């Protein structure tokens, strides 16, 4: 007698080739962080900047 099963082995239940979808809160947090970086870069590159002199009218 042989110990090999007559049917081929089934694939494991969890297939690691596909990752689970990204949660919505991660996508929203990433979009907000990207928007903050873009606003910071635009302010910096235009010379407006952020700081004590930002609100002064002089």
MARBA-3410 file (N, C-alpha, C, O; in Angstrom, 1 decimal):
58
0.8,-1.2,0.0,0.0,0.0,0.0,0.9,1.3,0.0,2.0,1.3,0.5 ~ 0.3,2.3,-0.6,1.0,3.5,-0.6,0.2,4.5,0.3,-1.0,4.4,0.4 ~ 1.0,5.5,0.8,0.4,6.5,1.6,-0.1,7.7,0.9,-0.6,8.6,1.5 ~ 0.1,7.8,-0.4,-0.3,9.0,-1.2,-1.9,9.0,-1.4,-2.5,7.9,-1.6 ~ -2.5,10.2,-1.3,-3.9,10.2,-1.5,-4.3,10.1,-2.9,-3.5,10.3,-3.8
-5.5,9.6,-3.2,-5.9,9.4,-4.5,-6.3,10.7,-5.2,-6.2,10.8,-6.5 ~ -6.6,11.8,-4.5,-6.9,13.1,-5.0,-5.8,14.0,-4.8,-5.1,13.9,-3.8 ~ -5.5,15.0,-5.7,-4.5,16.0,-5.5,-4.8,16.8,-4.3,-5.9,17.1,-4.0 ~ -3.7,17.3,-3.7,-3.9,18.2,-2.5,-4.6,19.5,-2.9,-4.3,20.1,-3.9 ~ -5.5,19.9,-2.1,-6.2,21.2,-2.3,-5.3,22.4,-2.0,-4.4,22.3,-1.2
-5.5,23.5,-2.7,-4.8,24.7,-2.5,-5.1,25.2,-1.1,-6.2,25.0,-0.6 ~ -4.2,25.9,-0.4,-4.5,26.4,0.9,-5.6,27.4,0.8,-5.8,28.1,-0.2 ~ -6.3,27.6,1.9,-7.5,28.5,1.9,-7.1,29.9,1.7,-7.8,30.7,1.0 ~ -6.0,30.3,2.3,-5.6,31.7,2.1,-4.5,31.8,1.0,-3.4,31.3,1.1 ~ -4.9,32.5,-0.1,-4.0,32.7,-1.2,-3.2,34.0,-0.9,-3.8,35.0,-0.9
-1.9,33.8,-0.8,-1.1,35.0,-0.4,-0.7,35.8,-1.7,0.0,36.8,-1.5 ~ -1.1,35.4,-2.8,-0.7,36.2,-4.0,-1.5,37.5,-4.2,-1.1,38.4,-4.9 ~ -2.7,37.5,-3.6,-3.5,38.7,-3.6,-3.6,39.4,-2.3,-3.9,38.7,-1.3 ~ -3.3,40.6,-2.2,-3.3,41.4,-0.9,-4.8,41.8,-0.7,-5.5,42.1,-1.6 ~ -5.2,42.0,0.6,-6.5,42.5,0.8,-6.6,44.0,0.4,-5.6,44.7,0.3
-7.8,44.5,0.1,-7.9,45.8,-0.4,-7.5,46.8,0.7,-7.7,46.6,1.9 ~ -7.1,48.0,0.3,-6.7,49.0,1.2,-7.9,49.7,1.9,-8.9,50.0,1.2 ~ -7.9,49.8,3.2,-9.1,50.4,3.9,-9.3,51.8,3.4,-8.3,52.5,3.0 ~ -10.5,52.3,3.5,-10.9,53.6,3.1,-10.2,54.7,3.9,-9.8,55.7,3.4 ~ -10.0,54.4,5.2,-9.4,55.5,6.1,-7.9,55.7,5.7,-7.4,56.8,5.9
-7.3,54.6,5.2,-5.9,54.8,4.8,-5.8,55.6,3.5,-4.9,56.5,3.4 ~ -6.7,55.4,2.6,-6.7,56.2,1.3,-7.0,57.7,1.7,-6.4,58.6,1.1 ~ -8.0,57.9,2.6,-8.3,59.3,2.9,-7.2,60.0,3.6,-6.9,61.2,3.3 ~ -6.5,59.3,4.5,-5.4,59.9,5.3,-4.3,60.2,4.3,-3.6,61.2,4.5 ~ -4.0,59.3,3.4,-3.0,59.6,2.4,-3.3,60.8,1.5,-2.4,61.6,1.2
-4.5,60.9,1.1,-4.9,62.1,0.3,-4.8,63.4,1.1,-4.4,64.4,0.5 ~ -5.2,63.4,2.3,-5.1,64.6,3.2,-3.6,64.9,3.4,-3.2,66.1,3.3 ~ -2.8,64.0,3.6,-1.3,64.2,3.8,-0.7,64.8,2.5,0.1,65.7,2.6 ~ -1.1,64.2,1.4,-0.6,64.7,0.1,-1.0,66.1,-0.1,-0.2,67.0,-0.6 ~ -2.3,66.5,0.2,-2.8,67.8,0.0,-2.0,68.8,0.9,-1.7,69.9,0.5
-1.7,68.4,2.2,-1.0,69.3,3.1,0.4,69.5,2.5,0.9,70.7,2.5 ~ 1.1,68.5,2.0,2.4,68.7,1.4,2.4,69.6,0.2,3.2,70.4,0.0 ~ 1.4,69.4,-0.6,1.3,70.3,-1.8,1.0,71.7,-1.5,1.7,72.6,-2.0 ~ 0.2,72.0,-0.5,-0.1,73.4,0.0,1.2,74.0,0.6,1.6,75.1,0.3 ~ 1.9,73.2,1.4,3.2,73.7,1.9,4.2,74.0,0.8,4.8,75.0,0.9
4.3,73.1,-0.2,5.3,73.4,-1.3,4.9,74.6,-2.1,5.7,75.4,-2.4 ~ 3.6,74.8,-2.3,3.1,76.0,-3.1,3.4,77.2,-2.3,3.9,78.2,-2.9 ~ 3.1,77.3,-1.0,3.4,78.4,-0.2,4.9,78.7,-0.2,5.3,79.9,-0.2 ~ 5.7,77.7,0.0,7.1,77.9,0.1,7.7,78.4,-1.3,8.5,79.3,-1.3 ~ 7.3,77.8,-2.4,7.8,78.2,-3.7,7.4,79.5,-4.1,8.1,80.2,-4.9
6.2,80.0,-3.7,5.7,81.3,-4.1,6.3,82.4,-3.2,6.1,83.6,-3.5 ~ 7.0,82.0,-2.2,7.6,83.0,-1.3,6.7,83.5,-0.2,7.0,84.4,0.6 ~ 5.4,83.1,-0.2,4.5,83.5,0.8,4.9,83.0,2.2,4.9,83.8,3.1 ~ 5.2,81.7,2.2,5.7,81.1,3.5,4.7,81.1,4.6,3.6,81.7,4.4 ~ 5.1,80.6,5.7,4.2,80.5,6.9,5.1,81.0,8.0,6.3,80.6,8.1
4.6,81.8,8.9,5.3,82.3,10.0,4.8,83.6,10.6,3.7,84.0,10.2 ~ 5.5,84.3,11.4,5.0,85.5,12.0,4.7,86.6,11.0,3.8,87.4,11.3 ~ 5.5,86.7,10.0,5.3,87.7,9.0,4.2,87.5,8.0,3.9,88.3,7.2 ~ 3.5,86.4,8.1,2.5,86.0,7.2,1.3,86.9,7.3,0.6,87.2,6.3 ~ 0.9,87.4,8.5,-0.3,88.2,8.7,0.0,89.7,8.7,-1.0,90.5,8.8
1.2,90.0,8.7,1.5,91.5,8.8,1.2,92.2,7.5,1.4,91.6,6.4 ~ 0.8,93.4,7.6,0.5,94.2,6.4,1.6,95.1,5.9,1.4,95.9,5.0 ~ 2.7,95.0,6.5,3.9,95.8,6.2,4.7,95.4,5.1,5.6,96.0,4.7
END
